[in-house]
Amino acid sequence: MQPHLMYWILGSFAALMSAFTWAVGSILFRKLGDEVSPLGMNLGKTILGILYIGAVLLLTGISPIGSREFLLLGASGLLGIALGDTLFFRALIYLGPRLTVLLGTAGPVVTVLLAVIFLKERPSLQAWIGIILVLTGITWILWKHSPKARTQSNYLPGIKYLLLSIACTSIGIIFAKIGVSSTSALQALFIRFLGGAVGLAVFGCASRKLTTWLLPFRNLRLLKFIAFTVLVVVFGGFWLFLLSLKYIDASIATILNSTEPLFILPLAAFVLKEKISLSEITGAIVAVGGVVLIFIG
């Protein structure tokens, strides 16, 4: 097998496994309920992630990295983890879960367009058809599977926050793609988390809510569960996605990583005892067909 093909398969598999891990993480995070605020969970996730990754890097060693790549990865964490997630949570307040998740499917589209414009990526015709099928299937699943949105009197602020969130996340992925090319995915992830943690800490101090965010972590039972959940998503969701960015195009990695709902459906059925409708199965088949076309392309 040619090395290029081997790396492409590795990167594609990593993107899909990242989506699967995020599906598992979503189930675990859902069990936390209202015990931790979203921003508190985000900050706790980055702090624990830094500790986990730092411990591994102490064992494996740290390689030199250029200042340009370091700044790009740090900015990627600041934009994607700190700003992107925070703005997404803000949009959730105004739009409700259903509309936020549905409109959020525009995120991969923006990332693909940015990758084509700035990274000069050129997916094949089959890959383009696959991308369209994946996004169509995922949108259909989310449309049927998401809970009903609450009635909102003013959607404009929510749309604004969501568009800003999509822009921050997509730009963060492009920065990460450039930065990870000259270092290991694990070291790149550490720098991303460092940038995210700094951004969230500054925001928490400025809003005087940092202590409130971290207060629930004093509960030992809760801390153990969160520590396990973060361990899963850090080395599964985050690390595998960066690994996929290292070996395949950012456009393809993003689309394959957006297949999380395909894995959530069976997990929700077995773990949460939720029923899967025929329309959701149809959407899943369409999305899987798109994934196959991407591999063929």
Phi and psi restraints in degrees (value plus and minus 20) as a CYANA .aco file:
   2 GLN   PHI     -87.8   -47.8
   2 GLN   PSI     122.2   162.2
   3 PRO   PHI     -75.8   -35.8
   3 PRO   PSI     -59.4   -19.4
   4 HIS   PHI     -81.6   -41.6
   4 HIS   PSI     -64.7   -24.7
   5 LEU   PHI     -85.9   -45.9
   5 LEU   PSI     -59.2   -19.2
   6 MET   PHI     -82.6   -42.6
   6 MET   PSI     -64.0   -24.0
   7 TYR   PHI     -86.3   -46.3
   7 TYR   PSI     -56.1   -16.1
   8 TRP   PHI     -84.3   -44.3
   8 TRP   PSI     -63.0   -23.0
   9 ILE   PHI     -84.3   -44.3
   9 ILE   PSI     -63.1   -23.1
  10 LEU   PHI     -80.5   -40.5
  10 LEU   PSI     -66.4   -26.4
  11 GLY   PHI     -84.7   -44.7
  11 GLY   PSI     -61.2   -21.2
  12 SER   PHI     -86.4   -46.4
  12 SER   PSI     -63.7   -23.7
  13 PHE   PHI     -82.8   -42.8
  13 PHE   PSI     -59.9   -19.9
  14 ALA   PHI     -82.4   -42.4
  14 ALA   PSI     -60.2   -20.2
  15 ALA   PHI     -84.2   -44.2
  15 ALA   PSI     -63.0   -23.0
  16 LEU   PHI     -87.6   -47.6
  16 LEU   PSI     -61.3   -21.3
  17 MET   PHI     -88.2   -48.2
  17 MET   PSI     -50.5   -10.5
  18 SER   PHI     -83.4   -43.4
  18 SER   PSI     -63.0   -23.0
  19 ALA   PHI     -81.8   -41.8
  19 ALA   PSI     -61.6   -21.6
  20 PHE   PHI     -82.3   -42.3
  20 PHE   PSI     -63.1   -23.1
  21 THR   PHI     -84.1   -44.1
  21 THR   PSI     -58.8   -18.8
  22 TRP   PHI     -85.5   -45.5
  22 TRP   PSI     -53.1   -13.1
  23 ALA   PHI     -84.3   -44.3
  23 ALA   PSI     -64.3   -24.3
  24 VAL   PHI     -82.7   -42.7
  24 VAL   PSI     -63.2   -23.2
  25 GLY   PHI     -82.1   -42.1
  25 GLY   PSI     -56.8   -16.8
  26 SER   PHI     -82.8   -42.8
  26 SER   PSI     -60.4   -20.4
  27 ILE   PHI     -84.0   -44.0
  27 ILE   PSI     -63.5   -23.5
  28 LEU   PHI     -86.8   -46.8
  28 LEU   PSI     -64.4   -24.4
  29 PHE   PHI     -84.0   -44.0
  29 PHE   PSI     -53.9   -13.9
  30 ARG   PHI     -82.9   -42.9
  30 ARG   PSI     -51.7   -11.7
  31 LYS   PHI     -90.7   -50.7
  31 LYS   PSI     -35.5     4.5
  32 LEU   PHI     -92.3   -52.3
  32 LEU   PSI     -42.7    -2.7
  33 GLY   PHI      43.5    83.5
  33 GLY   PSI    -154.0  -114.0
  34 ASP   PHI    -123.6   -83.6
  34 ASP   PSI       0.8    40.8
  35 GLU   PHI     -93.2   -53.2
  35 GLU   PSI     -47.5    -7.5
  36 VAL   PHI    -149.6  -109.6
  36 VAL   PSI     116.6   156.6
  37 SER   PHI     -89.1   -49.1
  37 SER   PSI     133.2   173.2
  38 PRO   PHI     -76.3   -36.3
  38 PRO   PSI     -62.9   -22.9
  39 LEU   PHI     -90.4   -50.4
  39 LEU   PSI     -55.8   -15.8
  40 GLY   PHI     -83.8   -43.8
  40 GLY   PSI     -60.5   -20.5
  41 MET   PHI     -85.6   -45.6
  41 MET   PSI     -59.0   -19.0
  42 ASN   PHI     -84.0   -44.0
  42 ASN   PSI     -64.8   -24.8
  43 LEU   PHI     -87.3   -47.3
  43 LEU   PSI     -64.1   -24.1
  44 GLY   PHI     -80.6   -40.6
  44 GLY   PSI     -58.1   -18.1
  45 LYS   PHI     -82.3   -42.3
  45 LYS   PSI     -64.2   -24.2
  46 THR   PHI     -89.5   -49.5
  46 THR   PSI     -58.9   -18.9
  47 ILE   PHI     -84.9   -44.9
  47 ILE   PSI     -68.2   -28.2
  48 LEU   PHI     -84.2   -44.2
  48 LEU   PSI     -57.6   -17.6
  49 GLY   PHI     -81.9   -41.9
  49 GLY   PSI     -61.7   -21.7
  50 ILE   PHI     -81.5   -41.5
  50 ILE   PSI     -61.3   -21.3
  51 LEU   PHI     -85.9   -45.9
  51 LEU   PSI     -65.0   -25.0
  52 TYR   PHI     -81.8   -41.8
  52 TYR   PSI     -73.1   -33.1
  53 ILE   PHI     -86.9   -46.9
  53 ILE   PSI     -58.7   -18.7
  54 GLY   PHI     -80.4   -40.4
  54 GLY   PSI     -59.6   -19.6
  55 ALA   PHI     -83.6   -43.6
  55 ALA   PSI     -61.4   -21.4
  56 VAL   PHI     -87.6   -47.6
  56 VAL   PSI     -61.1   -21.1
  57 LEU   PHI     -85.3   -45.3
  57 LEU   PSI     -50.9   -10.9
  58 LEU   PHI     -84.1   -44.1
  58 LEU   PSI     -50.5   -10.5
  59 LEU   PHI    -104.0   -64.0
  59 LEU   PSI     -59.3   -19.3
  60 THR   PHI    -109.1   -69.1
  60 THR   PSI     -41.0    -1.0
  61 GLY   PHI      77.4   117.4
  61 GLY   PSI     136.7   176.7
  62 ILE   PHI    -136.2   -96.2
  62 ILE   PSI     111.2   151.2
  63 SER   PHI    -120.0   -80.0
  63 SER   PSI     133.8   173.8
  64 PRO   PHI     -82.8   -42.8
  64 PRO   PSI     128.6   168.6
  65 ILE   PHI    -159.1  -119.1
  65 ILE   PSI     121.5   161.5
  66 GLY   PHI     -88.5   -48.5
  66 GLY   PSI     134.5   174.5
  67 SER   PHI     -84.1   -44.1
  67 SER   PSI     -55.1   -15.1
  68 ARG   PHI     -83.3   -43.3
  68 ARG   PSI     -67.2   -27.2
  69 GLU   PHI     -85.1   -45.1
  69 GLU   PSI     -59.1   -19.1
  70 PHE   PHI     -81.8   -41.8
  70 PHE   PSI     -65.0   -25.0
  71 LEU   PHI     -86.1   -46.1
  71 LEU   PSI     -59.6   -19.6
  72 LEU   PHI     -84.8   -44.8
  72 LEU   PSI     -63.1   -23.1
  73 LEU   PHI     -88.6   -48.6
  73 LEU   PSI     -58.9   -18.9
  74 GLY   PHI     -84.1   -44.1
  74 GLY   PSI     -62.4   -22.4
  75 ALA   PHI     -85.8   -45.8
  75 ALA   PSI     -54.2   -14.2
  76 SER   PHI     -81.8   -41.8
  76 SER   PSI     -62.1   -22.1
  77 GLY   PHI     -87.7   -47.7
  77 GLY   PSI     -60.3   -20.3
  78 LEU   PHI     -83.1   -43.1
  78 LEU   PSI     -64.6   -24.6
  79 LEU   PHI     -94.4   -54.4
  79 LEU   PSI     -70.2   -30.2
  80 GLY   PHI     -97.9   -57.9
  80 GLY   PSI     -66.8   -26.8
  81 ILE   PHI    -105.0   -65.0
  81 ILE   PSI     -67.9   -27.9
  82 ALA   PHI     -99.9   -59.9
  82 ALA   PSI     -83.9   -43.9
  83 LEU   PHI     -91.8   -51.8
  83 LEU   PSI     -67.5   -27.5
  84 GLY   PHI     -77.9   -37.9
  84 GLY   PSI     -70.6   -30.6
  85 ASP   PHI     -87.2   -47.2
  85 ASP   PSI     -59.8   -19.8
  86 THR   PHI     -83.3   -43.3
  86 THR   PSI     -64.9   -24.9
  87 LEU   PHI     -85.5   -45.5
  87 LEU   PSI     -54.3   -14.3
  88 PHE   PHI     -83.0   -43.0
  88 PHE   PSI     -63.0   -23.0
  89 PHE   PHI     -84.7   -44.7
  89 PHE   PSI     -56.1   -16.1
  90 ARG   PHI     -83.2   -43.2
  90 ARG   PSI     -64.4   -24.4
  91 ALA   PHI     -82.1   -42.1
  91 ALA   PSI     -55.6   -15.6
  92 LEU   PHI     -80.7   -40.7
  92 LEU   PSI     -55.5   -15.5
  93 ILE   PHI     -84.3   -44.3
  93 ILE   PSI     -61.3   -21.3
  94 TYR   PHI    -103.5   -63.5
  94 TYR   PSI     -57.9   -17.9
  95 LEU   PHI    -118.2   -78.2
  95 LEU   PSI     -39.8     0.2
  96 GLY   PHI      63.0   103.0
  96 GLY   PSI     143.2   183.2
  97 PRO   PHI     -85.7   -45.7
  97 PRO   PSI     -60.5   -20.5
  98 ARG   PHI     -83.8   -43.8
  98 ARG   PSI     -73.0   -33.0
  99 LEU   PHI     -88.0   -48.0
  99 LEU   PSI     -57.3   -17.3
 100 THR   PHI     -82.2   -42.2
 100 THR   PSI     -66.5   -26.5
 101 VAL   PHI     -87.7   -47.7
 101 VAL   PSI     -60.3   -20.3
 102 LEU   PHI     -85.3   -45.3
 102 LEU   PSI     -68.3   -28.3
 103 LEU   PHI     -87.8   -47.8
 103 LEU   PSI     -45.5    -5.5
 104 GLY   PHI     -86.3   -46.3
 104 GLY   PSI     -36.9     3.1
 105 THR   PHI     -87.8   -47.8
 105 THR   PSI     -31.1     8.9
 106 ALA   PHI     -91.7   -51.7
 106 ALA   PSI     -37.4     2.6
 107 GLY   PHI     -76.6   -36.6
 107 GLY   PSI     -73.5   -33.5
 108 PRO   PHI     -79.0   -39.0
 108 PRO   PSI     -54.4   -14.4
 109 VAL   PHI     -82.5   -42.5
 109 VAL   PSI     -65.6   -25.6
 110 VAL   PHI     -82.3   -42.3
 110 VAL   PSI     -61.8   -21.8
 111 THR   PHI     -82.6   -42.6
 111 THR   PSI     -62.7   -22.7
 112 VAL   PHI     -80.6   -40.6
 112 VAL   PSI     -65.7   -25.7
 113 LEU   PHI     -83.0   -43.0
 113 LEU   PSI     -62.0   -22.0
 114 LEU   PHI     -84.7   -44.7
 114 LEU   PSI     -58.2   -18.2
 115 ALA   PHI     -85.5   -45.5
 115 ALA   PSI     -58.9   -18.9
 116 VAL   PHI     -87.7   -47.7
 116 VAL   PSI     -60.1   -20.1
 117 ILE   PHI     -96.3   -56.3
 117 ILE   PSI     -70.0   -30.0
 118 PHE   PHI    -115.8   -75.8
 118 PHE   PSI     -50.5   -10.5
 119 LEU   PHI    -118.7   -78.7
 119 LEU   PSI     -22.9    17.1
 120 LYS   PHI      40.0    80.0
 120 LYS   PSI      12.2    52.2
 121 GLU   PHI     -95.5   -55.5
 121 GLU   PSI     124.2   164.2
 122 ARG   PHI    -154.0  -114.0
 122 ARG   PSI      63.3   103.3
 123 PRO   PHI     -81.1   -41.1
 123 PRO   PSI     128.8   168.8
 124 SER   PHI     -91.2   -51.2
 124 SER   PSI     151.3   191.3
 125 LEU   PHI     -80.5   -40.5
 125 LEU   PSI     -63.5   -23.5
 126 GLN   PHI     -82.5   -42.5
 126 GLN   PSI     -58.3   -18.3
 127 ALA   PHI     -85.4   -45.4
 127 ALA   PSI     -60.2   -20.2
 128 TRP   PHI     -82.1   -42.1
 128 TRP   PSI     -63.7   -23.7
 129 ILE   PHI     -83.5   -43.5
 129 ILE   PSI     -60.5   -20.5
 130 GLY   PHI     -82.4   -42.4
 130 GLY   PSI     -61.1   -21.1
 131 ILE   PHI     -80.2   -40.2
 131 ILE   PSI     -64.7   -24.7
 132 ILE   PHI     -83.6   -43.6
 132 ILE   PSI     -62.4   -22.4
 133 LEU   PHI     -85.7   -45.7
 133 LEU   PSI     -61.8   -21.8
 134 VAL   PHI     -81.4   -41.4
 134 VAL   PSI     -67.3   -27.3
 135 LEU   PHI     -85.2   -45.2
 135 LEU   PSI     -57.2   -17.2
 136 THR   PHI     -85.3   -45.3
 136 THR   PSI     -67.4   -27.4
 137 GLY   PHI     -83.8   -43.8
 137 GLY   PSI     -63.2   -23.2
 138 ILE   PHI     -84.6   -44.6
 138 ILE   PSI     -63.0   -23.0
 139 THR   PHI     -81.1   -41.1
 139 THR   PSI     -61.5   -21.5
 140 TRP   PHI     -83.5   -43.5
 140 TRP   PSI     -62.5   -22.5
 141 ILE   PHI     -82.5   -42.5
 141 ILE   PSI     -67.4   -27.4
 142 LEU   PHI     -84.3   -44.3
 142 LEU   PSI     -56.2   -16.2
 143 TRP   PHI     -82.1   -42.1
 143 TRP   PSI     -59.1   -19.1
 144 LYS   PHI    -107.7   -67.7
 144 LYS   PSI     -48.8    -8.8
 145 HIS   PHI    -113.4   -73.4
 145 HIS   PSI     -46.3    -6.3
 146 SER   PHI     -91.0   -51.0
 146 SER   PSI     127.2   167.2
 147 PRO   PHI     -86.7   -46.7
 147 PRO   PSI     136.0   176.0
 148 LYS   PHI     -83.1   -43.1
 148 LYS   PSI     120.6   160.6
 149 ALA   PHI     -98.4   -58.4
 149 ALA   PSI     129.4   169.4
 150 ARG   PHI     -94.2   -54.2
 150 ARG   PSI     132.9   172.9
 151 THR   PHI     -88.0   -48.0
 151 THR   PSI     107.6   147.6
 152 GLN   PHI    -137.8   -97.8
 152 GLN   PSI     119.6   159.6
 153 SER   PHI    -108.1   -68.1
 153 SER   PSI     -41.4    -1.4
 154 ASN   PHI    -162.7  -122.7
 154 ASN   PSI      85.9   125.9
 155 TYR   PHI    -110.0   -70.0
 155 TYR   PSI     -34.9     5.1
 156 LEU   PHI     -78.4   -38.4
 156 LEU   PSI     -67.6   -27.6
 157 PRO   PHI     -81.6   -41.6
 157 PRO   PSI     -58.8   -18.8
 158 GLY   PHI     -83.9   -43.9
 158 GLY   PSI     -63.1   -23.1
 159 ILE   PHI     -82.2   -42.2
 159 ILE   PSI     -61.1   -21.1
 160 LYS   PHI     -81.7   -41.7
 160 LYS   PSI     -68.3   -28.3
 161 TYR   PHI     -83.1   -43.1
 161 TYR   PSI     -59.1   -19.1
 162 LEU   PHI     -88.4   -48.4
 162 LEU   PSI     -61.8   -21.8
 163 LEU   PHI     -83.4   -43.4
 163 LEU   PSI     -60.7   -20.7
 164 LEU   PHI     -84.6   -44.6
 164 LEU   PSI     -58.8   -18.8
 165 SER   PHI     -82.5   -42.5
 165 SER   PSI     -66.0   -26.0
 166 ILE   PHI     -81.8   -41.8
 166 ILE   PSI     -62.9   -22.9
 167 ALA   PHI     -82.8   -42.8
 167 ALA   PSI     -65.9   -25.9
 168 CYS   PHI     -83.3   -43.3
 168 CYS   PSI     -65.1   -25.1
 169 THR   PHI     -85.2   -45.2
 169 THR   PSI     -63.9   -23.9
 170 SER   PHI     -86.7   -46.7
 170 SER   PSI     -64.3   -24.3
 171 ILE   PHI     -83.8   -43.8
 171 ILE   PSI     -58.0   -18.0
 172 GLY   PHI     -80.3   -40.3
 172 GLY   PSI     -59.1   -19.1
 173 ILE   PHI     -86.5   -46.5
 173 ILE   PSI     -61.7   -21.7
 174 ILE   PHI     -82.7   -42.7
 174 ILE   PSI     -64.2   -24.2
 175 PHE   PHI     -80.9   -40.9
 175 PHE   PSI     -62.4   -22.4
 176 ALA   PHI     -84.3   -44.3
 176 ALA   PSI     -58.8   -18.8
 177 LYS   PHI     -79.9   -39.9
 177 LYS   PSI     -62.7   -22.7
 178 ILE   PHI     -90.6   -50.6
 178 ILE   PSI     -64.4   -24.4
 179 GLY   PHI     -88.0   -48.0
 179 GLY   PSI     -56.8   -16.8
 180 VAL   PHI     -96.4   -56.4
 180 VAL   PSI     -31.2     8.8
 181 SER   PHI     -86.0   -46.0
 181 SER   PSI     -44.1    -4.1
 182 SER   PHI    -134.8   -94.8
 182 SER   PSI      -5.3    34.7
 183 THR   PHI    -170.3  -130.3
 183 THR   PSI     154.6   194.6
 184 SER   PHI     -94.2   -54.2
 184 SER   PSI     133.9   173.9
 185 ALA   PHI     -82.8   -42.8
 185 ALA   PSI     -54.4   -14.4
 186 LEU   PHI     -88.3   -48.3
 186 LEU   PSI     -63.8   -23.8
 187 GLN   PHI     -88.0   -48.0
 187 GLN   PSI     -57.3   -17.3
 188 ALA   PHI     -83.6   -43.6
 188 ALA   PSI     -58.9   -18.9
 189 LEU   PHI     -85.0   -45.0
 189 LEU   PSI     -59.6   -19.6
 190 PHE   PHI     -79.7   -39.7
 190 PHE   PSI     -64.2   -24.2
 191 ILE   PHI     -87.4   -47.4
 191 ILE   PSI     -59.3   -19.3
 192 ARG   PHI     -81.0   -41.0
 192 ARG   PSI     -66.4   -26.4
 193 PHE   PHI     -84.7   -44.7
 193 PHE   PSI     -56.2   -16.2
 194 LEU   PHI     -82.5   -42.5
 194 LEU   PSI     -64.5   -24.5
 195 GLY   PHI     -83.3   -43.3
 195 GLY   PSI     -60.8   -20.8
 196 GLY   PHI     -85.5   -45.5
 196 GLY   PSI     -62.0   -22.0
 197 ALA   PHI     -84.9   -44.9
 197 ALA   PSI     -61.7   -21.7
 198 VAL   PHI     -82.5   -42.5
 198 VAL   PSI     -65.1   -25.1
 199 GLY   PHI     -81.7   -41.7
 199 GLY   PSI     -64.7   -24.7
 200 LEU   PHI     -87.9   -47.9
 200 LEU   PSI     -58.3   -18.3
 201 ALA   PHI     -84.9   -44.9
 201 ALA   PSI     -62.2   -22.2
 202 VAL   PHI     -83.3   -43.3
 202 VAL   PSI     -63.8   -23.8
 203 PHE   PHI     -84.1   -44.1
 203 PHE   PSI     -60.2   -20.2
 204 GLY   PHI     -84.4   -44.4
 204 GLY   PSI     -60.3   -20.3
 205 CYS   PHI     -88.5   -48.5
 205 CYS   PSI     -61.2   -21.2
 206 ALA   PHI     -84.7   -44.7
 206 ALA   PSI     -56.8   -16.8
 207 SER   PHI    -109.6   -69.6
 207 SER   PSI     -21.5    18.5
 208 ARG   PHI      38.1    78.1
 208 ARG   PSI      16.2    56.2
 209 LYS   PHI    -141.2  -101.2
 209 LYS   PSI     -10.8    29.2
 210 LEU   PHI     -81.8   -41.8
 210 LEU   PSI     -63.9   -23.9
 211 THR   PHI     -85.2   -45.2
 211 THR   PSI     -59.1   -19.1
 212 THR   PHI     -84.0   -44.0
 212 THR   PSI     -59.6   -19.6
 213 TRP   PHI     -81.8   -41.8
 213 TRP   PSI     -61.6   -21.6
 214 LEU   PHI    -108.1   -68.1
 214 LEU   PSI     -28.8    11.2
 215 LEU   PHI     -77.7   -37.7
 215 LEU   PSI     -64.4   -24.4
 216 PRO   PHI     -81.9   -41.9
 216 PRO   PSI     -40.0     0.0
 217 PHE   PHI     -92.6   -52.6
 217 PHE   PSI     -25.4    14.6
 218 ARG   PHI     -92.7   -52.7
 218 ARG   PSI     -40.4    -0.4
 219 ASN   PHI     -93.2   -53.2
 219 ASN   PSI      92.9   132.9
 220 LEU   PHI     -82.7   -42.7
 220 LEU   PSI     -60.2   -20.2
 221 ARG   PHI     -83.3   -43.3
 221 ARG   PSI     -64.7   -24.7
 222 LEU   PHI     -85.8   -45.8
 222 LEU   PSI     -60.4   -20.4
 223 LEU   PHI     -83.4   -43.4
 223 LEU   PSI     -60.1   -20.1
 224 LYS   PHI     -83.5   -43.5
 224 LYS   PSI     -63.2   -23.2
 225 PHE   PHI     -86.6   -46.6
 225 PHE   PSI     -62.5   -22.5
 226 ILE   PHI     -85.4   -45.4
 226 ILE   PSI     -60.5   -20.5
 227 ALA   PHI     -80.7   -40.7
 227 ALA   PSI     -60.5   -20.5
 228 PHE   PHI     -88.0   -48.0
 228 PHE   PSI     -63.4   -23.4
 229 THR   PHI     -83.0   -43.0
 229 THR   PSI     -64.1   -24.1
 230 VAL   PHI     -85.0   -45.0
 230 VAL   PSI     -57.5   -17.5
 231 LEU   PHI     -78.2   -38.2
 231 LEU   PSI     -61.3   -21.3
 232 VAL   PHI     -85.4   -45.4
 232 VAL   PSI     -68.8   -28.8
 233 VAL   PHI     -95.8   -55.8
 233 VAL   PSI     -48.3    -8.3
 234 VAL   PHI     -88.0   -48.0
 234 VAL   PSI     -72.8   -32.8
 235 PHE   PHI    -107.1   -67.1
 235 PHE   PSI     -30.3     9.7
 236 GLY   PHI    -121.2   -81.2
 236 GLY   PSI     -91.5   -51.5
 237 GLY   PHI     -84.4   -44.4
 237 GLY   PSI     -75.5   -35.5
 238 PHE   PHI     -92.6   -52.6
 238 PHE   PSI     -72.7   -32.7
 239 TRP   PHI     -85.3   -45.3
 239 TRP   PSI     -64.0   -24.0
 240 LEU   PHI     -84.5   -44.5
 240 LEU   PSI     -55.1   -15.1
 241 PHE   PHI     -86.8   -46.8
 241 PHE   PSI     -62.1   -22.1
 242 LEU   PHI     -84.8   -44.8
 242 LEU   PSI     -55.6   -15.6
 243 LEU   PHI     -82.7   -42.7
 243 LEU   PSI     -60.0   -20.0
 244 SER   PHI     -87.1   -47.1
 244 SER   PSI     -58.0   -18.0
 245 LEU   PHI     -82.9   -42.9
 245 LEU   PSI     -50.9   -10.9
 246 LYS   PHI     -89.0   -49.0
 246 LYS   PSI     -51.8   -11.8
 247 TYR   PHI    -130.8   -90.8
 247 TYR   PSI     -38.9     1.1
 248 ILE   PHI    -152.1  -112.1
 248 ILE   PSI     150.3   190.3
 249 ASP   PHI     -79.7   -39.7
 249 ASP   PSI     125.5   165.5
 250 ALA   PHI     -81.9   -41.9
 250 ALA   PSI     -54.2   -14.2
 251 SER   PHI     -83.7   -43.7
 251 SER   PSI     -67.1   -27.1
 252 ILE   PHI     -89.5   -49.5
 252 ILE   PSI     -62.6   -22.6
 253 ALA   PHI     -79.8   -39.8
 253 ALA   PSI     -61.8   -21.8
 254 THR   PHI     -86.1   -46.1
 254 THR   PSI     -63.2   -23.2
 255 ILE   PHI     -85.9   -45.9
 255 ILE   PSI     -65.3   -25.3
 256 LEU   PHI     -83.6   -43.6
 256 LEU   PSI     -54.8   -14.8
 257 ASN   PHI     -92.8   -52.8
 257 ASN   PSI     -39.2     0.8
 258 SER   PHI    -101.2   -61.2
 258 SER   PSI     -16.9    23.1
 259 THR   PHI    -102.5   -62.5
 259 THR   PSI      -6.9    33.1
 260 GLU   PHI     -68.9   -28.9
 260 GLU   PSI     -64.3   -24.3
 261 PRO   PHI     -77.9   -37.9
 261 PRO   PSI     -47.7    -7.7
 262 LEU   PHI     -82.8   -42.8
 262 LEU   PSI     -54.8   -14.8
 263 PHE   PHI    -105.7   -65.7
 263 PHE   PSI     -47.7    -7.7
 264 ILE   PHI     -87.0   -47.0
 264 ILE   PSI     -56.1   -16.1
 265 LEU   PHI     -75.3   -35.3
 265 LEU   PSI     -76.3   -36.3
 266 PRO   PHI     -87.0   -47.0
 266 PRO   PSI     -54.7   -14.7
 267 LEU   PHI     -84.9   -44.9
 267 LEU   PSI     -62.3   -22.3
 268 ALA   PHI     -84.3   -44.3
 268 ALA   PSI     -54.4   -14.4
 269 ALA   PHI     -88.9   -48.9
 269 ALA   PSI     -63.4   -23.4
 270 PHE   PHI    -102.7   -62.7
 270 PHE   PSI     -61.1   -21.1
 271 VAL   PHI    -107.2   -67.2
 271 VAL   PSI     -67.6   -27.6
 272 LEU   PHI    -117.1   -77.1
 272 LEU   PSI     -20.8    19.2
 273 LYS   PHI      40.6    80.6
 273 LYS   PSI      14.3    54.3
 274 GLU   PHI    -108.4   -68.4
 274 GLU   PSI     128.6   168.6
 275 LYS   PHI    -106.4   -66.4
 275 LYS   PSI     122.2   162.2
 276 ILE   PHI    -124.7   -84.7
 276 ILE   PSI     105.1   145.1
 277 SER   PHI    -103.9   -63.9
 277 SER   PSI     144.1   184.1
 278 LEU   PHI     -82.7   -42.7
 278 LEU   PSI     -57.7   -17.7
 279 SER   PHI     -85.6   -45.6
 279 SER   PSI     -55.8   -15.8
 280 GLU   PHI     -88.0   -48.0
 280 GLU   PSI     -58.9   -18.9
 281 ILE   PHI     -82.9   -42.9
 281 ILE   PSI     -60.4   -20.4
 282 THR   PHI     -81.3   -41.3
 282 THR   PSI     -65.7   -25.7
 283 GLY   PHI     -80.9   -40.9
 283 GLY   PSI     -59.0   -19.0
 284 ALA   PHI     -84.7   -44.7
 284 ALA   PSI     -61.2   -21.2
 285 ILE   PHI     -82.9   -42.9
 285 ILE   PSI     -62.2   -22.2
 286 VAL   PHI     -81.8   -41.8
 286 VAL   PSI     -64.3   -24.3
 287 ALA   PHI     -86.5   -46.5
 287 ALA   PSI     -61.1   -21.1
 288 VAL   PHI     -83.5   -43.5
 288 VAL   PSI     -58.6   -18.6
 289 GLY   PHI     -79.7   -39.7
 289 GLY   PSI     -58.5   -18.5
 290 GLY   PHI     -84.6   -44.6
 290 GLY   PSI     -60.4   -20.4
 291 VAL   PHI     -81.1   -41.1
 291 VAL   PSI     -62.7   -22.7
 292 VAL   PHI     -80.7   -40.7
 292 VAL   PSI     -63.7   -23.7
 293 LEU   PHI     -83.5   -43.5
 293 LEU   PSI     -57.5   -17.5
 294 ILE   PHI     -82.1   -42.1
 294 ILE   PSI     -61.9   -21.9
 295 PHE   PHI     -86.0   -46.0
 295 PHE   PSI     -60.8   -20.8
 296 ILE   PHI     -84.6   -44.6
 296 ILE   PSI     -61.5   -21.5
